[in-house]
Amino acid sequence: MDPLSPRQQALLELVGTLGREKFAPRAEKYDREAAFPFENYADLRAHNLLALCIPQSEGGWGADYRTYCLVSAELARYCPTTALTFNMHCCTMMWIGEVTDALGLPDEVRAVHARRRSAVYRRVVEEGALFAQPFSEGNQAAAGKTPFATTATRHGEGWLINGRKIFASLSGAADYYAVVVTEEKANATARDTLFIAIPKDAAGFSIVGEWDPLGMRGTVSRTLLLQNVFVTDDALLLPPGVYHQLAVRWPYMFFTLAPTYMGLSQAVFDFTVAYLRGEIPPMQEKRRRFPLKQAAVAELKIMLESARALFHTVIAEARLDPSKEARLRAYVAQYTIMENAARMAALAIRTCGGQSILRPLPLERMYRDARCGALMLPWTAEICIERLGRECLYEPGERDE
Ligand SMILES: Cc1cc2nc3c(=O)[nH]c(=O)nc-3n(C[C@H](O)[C@H](O)[C@H](O)COP(=O)(O)OP(=O)(O)OC[C@H]3O[C@@H](n4cnc5c(N)ncnc54)[C@H](O)[C@@H]3O)c2cc1C
């Protein structure tokens, strides 16, 4: 890994301090209540961290992809729920920024986009606005198999949005919901996807349903209903056609949930070591002398470092139009990080023993949170396996008779 700049180091120290001193002590309460960590967001806002992925010229920290991934992983060591929801906001800022610029759009398209995104950045920097990213619909769209069922129909100078999004993290906390929708037209395909910001107080927008899941409970990911919600063209976060281009040409946009589970894996390892060393109150009996426990810690370390090596490799390779090998490696990394997080948490519990799963110790929460990683579309563990198997064996266009 290239050395960090002083600015990157300062940022990681800031996030580490916030995480250790403020977010970690609050995590148990948010988990128990399945409530959104508003206090953590007030702290992030106070340090202008909602503008982490906004260019410095527009008032942000100007974090690039690598810096974002490292910050996200550091945050997740202390509160995975905060890291996962922070991802939805930061990615919206990142995608509309340098990633879109790299596509080399025509000048007039670029100029309109630059004006619209500056307005988005100002809302974040000056008003502390928070953006959610609800894509999932419970159908095959988020898996990349069909166009999104939520539609945008041309209406005067804007659009009427209709549909339903499930698992909208930050529901009730976000100021804007950055939804992906399909432009209503004959024979619409995934190329007709639009990325649009819906204000929380838009007429026809509502949040419904209960939220009482296994893990990542503080994300408060409830269901959104969009019924004839009107937005103007200025709500377009990306020019028409650009979301699909990004999804195809910059697949790293879908790797940004992995840092959360990388940080969580580190937390599982840190907890296990401290616990076996007798450093976690009220348990003060050292258990590190048992050879089987030492072997389990060695296994945890191997899983952690294997995942981390892939994590850094993929971050370093992130670019527009990656080679086939680099893209496959990104699936391998995503799968490894998500699955290792869950396996590590399970092994940590077996190794630390019965008393380690008692609340308020964080291990049982880590176990539940870690289980969620493999479910995150569009790169679920299953989809990674499916793509890896197929793409290792078939070149584009190849078919068996
Ligand atoms: C804590 C948490 C927070 C979340 N936050 C967000 C969020 O902020 N925004 C967001 O958009 N989503 C979010 N999600 C949703 C997540 O990304 C998935 O969309 C969700 O878990 C899918 O659940 P499902 O029951 O539809 O199952 P899935 O099994 O994933 O199925 C989804 C659809 O994809 C199809 N499918 C699944 N696997 C394959 C395959 N191998 N080949 C073909 N089709 C397949 C299924 O048939 C189905 O139609 C969150 C999830 C969790 C657990």
The ligand as a Gaussian input file, in Angstrom:
#p B3LYP/6-31G(d) Opt

LIG

0 1
 C      -29.034000      -3.890000       6.754000
 C      -29.355000      -3.717000       5.308000
 C      -29.315000      -2.452000       4.763000
 C      -29.616000      -2.254000       3.420000
 N      -29.586000      -0.991000       2.893000
 C      -29.886000      -0.796000       1.586000
 C      -29.888000       0.519000       1.012000
 O      -29.613000       1.517000       1.670000
 N      -30.206000       0.641000      -0.287000
 C      -30.526000      -0.417000      -1.058000
 O      -30.787000      -0.247000      -2.238000
 N      -30.565000      -1.679000      -0.546000
 C      -30.243000      -1.889000       0.750000
 N      -30.288000      -3.161000       1.276000
 C      -30.855000      -4.239000       0.465000
 C      -29.898000      -5.235000      -0.115000
 O      -28.937000      -4.627000      -0.944000
 C      -30.705000      -6.253000      -0.928000
 O      -31.442000      -5.611000      -1.918000
 C      -31.679000      -7.059000      -0.109000
 O      -30.994000      -7.668000       0.925000
 C      -32.356000      -8.049000      -1.033000
 O      -33.231000      -8.834000      -0.318000
 P      -34.197000      -9.887000      -1.048000
 O      -35.008000     -10.521000      -0.001000
 O      -34.926000      -9.193000      -2.144000
 O      -33.205000     -11.023000      -1.531000
 P      -32.306000     -11.460000      -2.730000
 O      -32.150000     -12.920000      -2.628000
 O      -31.042000     -10.710000      -2.807000
 O      -33.167000     -11.209000      -4.018000
 C      -33.299000      -9.981000      -4.690000
 C      -33.741000     -10.228000      -6.122000
 O      -32.618000     -10.591000      -6.871000
 C      -32.825000     -11.849000      -7.471000
 N      -31.605000     -12.612000      -7.338000
 C      -30.946000     -12.895000      -6.198000
 N      -29.863000     -13.629000      -6.476000
 C      -29.865000     -13.815000      -7.816000
 C      -29.017000     -14.495000      -8.707000
 N      -27.948000     -15.142000      -8.285000
 N      -29.339000     -14.456000     -10.002000
 C      -30.425000     -13.827000     -10.431000
 N      -31.248000     -13.151000      -9.632000
 C      -30.973000     -13.144000      -8.352000
 C      -33.960000     -12.512000      -6.695000
 O      -34.649000     -13.413000      -7.493000
 C      -34.779000     -11.328000      -6.310000
 O      -35.662000     -10.998000      -7.342000
 C      -29.979000      -3.364000       2.612000
 C      -30.002000      -4.652000       3.171000
 C      -29.697000      -4.840000       4.492000
 C      -29.753000      -6.216000       5.055000

